Amino acid sequence: MNFEFSEEQQFIRDQARNFLAQECTTQTVRAVLDTEAAFDGDLWQKIVELGWTAMAIPEEHGGLGLGYLELCVIAEELGRALAPVPFSSSVYLATEAIKRWGSAEQQQQYLPGLASGELIGTLAHWDGLGGVSNGKHSGDNDGVRASDGKLSGCKWPVADGDSAHFAVTSARDESGELRLYILDLEQASVTRQVLPSVDPSRSQARLDFEGASAAALGDGTVGESELAQLLDSAAILLAFEQIGGCQAAMDSGIAYTRERYAFGRPVASFQAIKHKFADMFVALELARSNAYYGAWALSSDAPDLPLAAATARVSASDAFYLISKENIQAHGGMGFTWEFDCHLYYRRAQLLSAQVGTAPHWKDLVAQRLLHAA
Amino acid sequence: MDFEDTPELADFRARVRSWLDANAVRRTDQLFMSMEGEEAFREAKAWYKAKADAGFACLSWPSEYGGAGLTSLHDVVWAQEVENYRTRDGYFVIGIGNCGPAIQHFSTEDVKRELLPRMASAEDVWCQLFSEPSAGSDVAGLRTRAERDGDNWKINGQKIWTSGAQYSDYGVVLTRTDPDVSKYRGLTLFMIDMRQPGVEVRPIKQMDGGQHFNEVYFQDAIIPDSYRLGEVGGGWTGALTVLMSERLAISGIQPTGFPQFLDLVRSLELNGEPIADDPIVRERLATWYSQYAGLQAANKRMITAVAKGGVAGAEASLGKLVGAVMNQEIANFCCQLFGPAGIVSDENLSPERGHFQHAVLFSPGVRLAGGTDEVMRNIIAEQVLGLPQEPRADKGMAFKDIPTGPS
């Protein structure tokens, strides 16, 4: 048994960490947060040059042909740095969908551009309010209809929907089946509207389609079960972004409370504060361990991948919420200022727990998958 | 990443499995085990002796001390396999898990060869005597005195919360040998023969009505100097070895209550509907499962670290903390779920034969035994995260001058 990343994978992680420590400080994140910019173009270009967008794409399509474990260690570092780039949309979602189910022609058309970073893709799936209520999973895409290769309706929120070149989009076809389509977002019959959100360091959009041209993904039968698989793998990769963010937030709180004195001693020496950090550590270790198991399940296509993905997701979302909020608390009043970085982690925790579905959605999936397991 | 055994471990696992199939009952075939009295204890000793005769006891101990001379990875394989069976190893965990490693580390060769093989085969049962009425979380504040008497030591004082003392032949006891120096420096660790006139064991009746723990009184009890573990005044170092082993020994077997909860969710109907369909039950199931699965995966990471030559550190406190809290929360949730009938613990009327009602009453003890939740958090904060210690009012003071409060 070897339940740890290999030395090569840890080397990739160290390289990524050093690179992002230089190129993506919280000032970099704030530059996107404070402006209208959808993402940091310079940082994106450097990430592309390092080959991260090409990592899990086969060599025949211009990629590096590495596996999911390598992508997981990169994800953790992007999460730690709160990187303001459309990596998750383009790599975990759009690239994966086309790589897995796209026709040979679609793979040829999109994968080389995704690998080289010239193309940015995203997933347009949710359509407005709703996750799980009364045991029913909503966001069931009555919002967009497909007919004769044309899509009509509305999707929101779509991460990076304002800057992506295309979206893998879910829609109901004439017989009411959910299907996935590839949709060029730069066509006239697509209207994009930037939406304000709790984490402006990453952009969200509303997309309106009025008879927009779309091609069915793959052979035209790609639907519910493939979408679930896509969201499962993205959930594991996002869990790594979440644990990276957890670690960074916790580290910043520890550093601050060790140096700040009250009543003549370090704030970190009070048990009320120490126990808070102990609870954060526990949540993070559980989340990290579940994420590792998810990484293993993803890389080996294990039978319990769906349960492992949902578990990693629930654990990581709970941990990042806990750690980002208690980090503000441990910082005291300074934690509530714009100047301190605490809010960047808190915002990102909210954002990441919303992407690919919120906690109630994934908790229900854990229950479903656990109870249906033998 | 992979979960494959090496060929040697795979072969070992197969041998373990076939021996267990022949000598133990699968959990799935027997849901409950009656846990009562002398009869259970005799059965447990017989089972452990058979296990030792088959070469499966103390796998990572050297063979001259009664072990199998294998590695800690063999221990892990055994633990993974035995989890599927109902066994009565609980009586021996403290001796073999906590005391054994310290004895191997601190005792003389002659004593090790005399005592360890009998511990390893469960012929002798051991207990651990640290806590005292006035020394719980602050265990180094203990007052049981050990005084030199020629080649012997004379012991006087009282211990408390001693699991299994009523069954024990020997114990590892932490004593004060010098009250004139600071509290950590005046301690000495010994082994003690529990079957002597100066040792009296009295059971404690717990809040749940059970009697798992004991008080132990020493009145001029005698320990030969050859039973000393480590230097005079060096007892705290030895005690830390025992406590660290304890956390490791229990980290794999810490009850969480989750498997019983999952069984309940799979089987129970209330008001004509399966509780598995209830959104509140599903939310709790998912939250606790994600913690339970996280503990299991964290354990695999720890095993990997140990296999690579690292030591399992204070991270083992995590399993204790999470499991103990979850255990109580699950028990309370289930009793609430049953409605007014939730207070009834009749084993014919209550789901899982009253398990959850029993757990409601027993679970507070799990959060205290083997280091309280608060001590676990301090260990994590100070030893893992490196946060500064709370200032101590007794720092640098001679033990005898430390304030003890009104008595």
Chai-1 contact restraints between the chains, C-beta under 6 A:
chainA,res_idxA,chainB,res_idxB,connection_type,confidence,min_distance_angstrom,max_distance_angstrom,comment,restraint_id
A,M1,B,F3,contact,1.0,0.0,6.0,A-B,restraint_1
A,N2,B,D2,contact,1.0,0.0,6.0,A-B,restraint_2
A,N2,B,T304,contact,1.0,0.0,6.0,A-B,restraint_3
A,F3,B,K300,contact,1.0,0.0,6.0,A-B,restraint_4
A,F3,B,R301,contact,1.0,0.0,6.0,A-B,restraint_5
A,F3,B,T304,contact,1.0,0.0,6.0,A-B,restraint_6
A,E4,B,T304,contact,1.0,0.0,6.0,A-B,restraint_7
A,G135,B,P279,contact,1.0,0.0,6.0,A-B,restraint_8
A,P266,B,P388,contact,1.0,0.0,6.0,A-B,restraint_9
A,A268,B,L387,contact,1.0,0.0,6.0,A-B,restraint_10
A,A268,B,P388,contact,1.0,0.0,6.0,A-B,restraint_11
A,S269,B,P388,contact,1.0,0.0,6.0,A-B,restraint_12
A,S269,B,E390,contact,1.0,0.0,6.0,A-B,restraint_13
A,Q271,B,E390,contact,1.0,0.0,6.0,A-B,restraint_14
A,K274,B,A381,contact,1.0,0.0,6.0,A-B,restraint_15
A,K274,B,L387,contact,1.0,0.0,6.0,A-B,restraint_16
A,H275,B,R377,contact,1.0,0.0,6.0,A-B,restraint_17
A,F277,B,A381,contact,1.0,0.0,6.0,A-B,restraint_18
A,F277,B,L385,contact,1.0,0.0,6.0,A-B,restraint_19
A,A278,B,R377,contact,1.0,0.0,6.0,A-B,restraint_20
A,A278,B,I380,contact,1.0,0.0,6.0,A-B,restraint_21
A,A278,B,A381,contact,1.0,0.0,6.0,A-B,restraint_22
A,F281,B,I380,contact,1.0,0.0,6.0,A-B,restraint_23
A,V282,B,L318,contact,1.0,0.0,6.0,A-B,restraint_24
A,E285,B,A298,contact,1.0,0.0,6.0,A-B,restraint_25
A,E285,B,L318,contact,1.0,0.0,6.0,A-B,restraint_26
A,L286,B,Q291,contact,1.0,0.0,6.0,A-B,restraint_27
A,L286,B,G294,contact,1.0,0.0,6.0,A-B,restraint_28
A,S289,B,G294,contact,1.0,0.0,6.0,A-B,restraint_29
A,S289,B,A297,contact,1.0,0.0,6.0,A-B,restraint_30
A,S289,B,A298,contact,1.0,0.0,6.0,A-B,restraint_31
A,S289,B,R301,contact,1.0,0.0,6.0,A-B,restraint_32
A,N290,B,A293,contact,1.0,0.0,6.0,A-B,restraint_33
A,N290,B,G294,contact,1.0,0.0,6.0,A-B,restraint_34
A,N290,B,A297,contact,1.0,0.0,6.0,A-B,restraint_35
A,Y293,B,A297,contact,1.0,0.0,6.0,A-B,restraint_36
A,W296,B,M1,contact,1.0,0.0,6.0,A-B,restraint_37
A,T311,B,S290,contact,1.0,0.0,6.0,A-B,restraint_38
A,T311,B,A293,contact,1.0,0.0,6.0,A-B,restraint_39
A,V314,B,A286,contact,1.0,0.0,6.0,A-B,restraint_40
A,V314,B,S290,contact,1.0,0.0,6.0,A-B,restraint_41
A,S315,B,S290,contact,1.0,0.0,6.0,A-B,restraint_42
A,S315,B,G294,contact,1.0,0.0,6.0,A-B,restraint_43
A,K363,B,E283,contact,1.0,0.0,6.0,A-B,restraint_44
A,K363,B,A286,contact,1.0,0.0,6.0,A-B,restraint_45
A,D364,B,R282,contact,1.0,0.0,6.0,A-B,restraint_46
A,V366,B,A286,contact,1.0,0.0,6.0,A-B,restraint_47
A,V366,B,Y289,contact,1.0,0.0,6.0,A-B,restraint_48
A,A367,B,R282,contact,1.0,0.0,6.0,A-B,restraint_49
A,A367,B,L285,contact,1.0,0.0,6.0,A-B,restraint_50
A,A367,B,A286,contact,1.0,0.0,6.0,A-B,restraint_51
A,L370,B,Y289,contact,1.0,0.0,6.0,A-B,restraint_52
A,L371,B,A276,contact,1.0,0.0,6.0,A-B,restraint_53
